[in-house]
């Protein structure tokens, strides 16, 4: 077990706890790619395959997102240190997903705002905010708080991030999913 410094442990203790069974989270994440809708408002714009086609799909996604990213301005900004998290604004501190946030130790998400938008902050082992991609957290069009919102988060935030990484276009992704601190 990893020793968590007292000031970080105290910050975690002050935040509300949301308990999810490991099995439900594992199943949710494992099933997301297979369950992504093919049409409707939560449909994925990415159909995979040819890199040129994927690049065109990413361009279309980026253009659409640039026209509707005003929601970002209303998000709470990440504090410089995990000990400064306000439990009225932020959910429980968890371990960072190291595949999506390499080098991150802890992560926290804001409580969802109207429209389901939110912010994710990622901190290092000392509780300091990570400020550079890919370790840092970003604004989320869909904050995952249940299975339906996990699906929206996968389609609108994670899948475009993975496509941006494959295409070498992380700076473009960060134009519409900024590190919000």
N, C-alpha and C positions, 0 to 999 in steps of 0.2 A: 504494500500500500504506500502511496506517495504521501509524504508529510506536507501538509498545507500550512503555510505560515499563519500565525494567530490573527493578524489583521485581515487576511484574506478569509479565513474561517469565520471571523466575526461578520464580515460583509456578507458572506453566504448565509449565515444564520439569520440576518435581518430581512432577507428576501423571502417572499412567500414560496412555499414548496408545492410543486406540481409533480405528482408521482405517476409515472407510466410504467407498465410492466415491460421488461426488456423484450419479451416475446412480441408484444403488440408493436413496439417501435421497430424491431427487426423485421417483422412481417410487413409493416407499412412501407419501410424504406425499400425492402426487396421487391415489393409488388408495384411500386410507383412507375417504373418505366413501362411495365406491361399494362398498367391501368390508365395511362395517359390518354385522355379523350382525343379522338381524331377530328372532331368538329365542335362548334359551340364556343362560348367565351373562354373556356379553359383548355382549348385545343392547343397542342404544341405546334408552333410554326416550323419545327425542325423535323424533317422526315428521314434524315440520315442519308447515307450513301455517298455519292460523288462529292468530293471536296469543293468543286466549283458550284454545285447546286447548294451545298450547305453554306458556302460563303454568300450566295445570293439570298438565301433564306435569312442569314444573320443580318445582312444589310437591310432587308425589309423589316425584321424585328427591331433593329436599332432605330430606323427611321420612325416607326410607329411609337416606340418608347420615348423618343425625343419630343414627340408632340404631346405626350401625356405624363410627364414626370413632375408636375407641379406638387404632387403629394409629398415629395421628398422634403420640401421646405418645412412641413409641419412635424417632421419626425424629431424625437428627442435626440440630442447629441450625446455621444459616448463620453463619459468622464475620463479624465487622464489616468485615474487609478480605480481599481475595482472596489476599494474601500469607500469610494464616494457614490456608489450606486444608491439611488432612491427607490425603496421598495414599492412606492406608489406608482412608479414609472416602469420599473424593470422586473422581469420574471426571475426565476431561480437561476443561479449560476450553475453551469454544468461544465463538464470537460469539453474542450474544443474538439471538433472533428478534424483530426490531423491530416486526413486526405484532402479536405477542402481548405484547411487553414494550417499548412505546415509550419511548425514552430510555435503555434498557439497552445496554451495550456488550459485556459478557461474561456468560456463563452457565456454571453447573456443576451437575451432578446428583450426588446421593449414589449410592453403589453400592446396588443394590436390597436391601431387607431381605426377610425371609421374607414371603411373600405378594405380592412384587413391588412393594411400596410404596417411595417415596423422597421426597426433597426436592430442589427446584430453587432455587438462589440466583442472583440477577442482580446484576451490579455495574456501576457507571458507568465511564467512561473512565479514571478514576484508581484503579479497583480497590475503590472503596467500595461496600458493600452498599446496594442500593436497597430502601427500606422501605415504599414506598407503591404501591398498585395504580393502574394496571395494569402499571407498570414492573417491580415486584418479582416474584420467583419465588414459587411456592407449593408446598405439600405435594402430592404426586401419588399417587393411588390406584394408578396403574400407571406405573412408571418405564420409559421406552422404551429397551430395549437390543437389540432385534431386531424383525423384522417383526410377529410375533404381539403383542409387548408394545407396539409402536407403535400397533397397532390398539386394544388395550385402553386405552392412554393417550388416544387420540383419543375413544373412546366414553365413558370415565369421567372424563376431565379437561378435554380441549379443547372438545368439543362442549357440555358443560354451561356452560363458561366463555363460549362464544360466545352461547349462549341467554341466559345471565344478562346479558351486555352488551346484547343486543337488547331485553330486557325491562326494562332499567334496574335490575337486581337483583344487581349485583356484590357488595354487602355480604352478601347471603344466600349467594352462592357462597363467599365468604371465610369463612363460618362453618364450612364443611366442607372447604375447601381453603385453610387459613390461610397467611399469610406467616409462615414458621417460622424465626425467628432468635433 
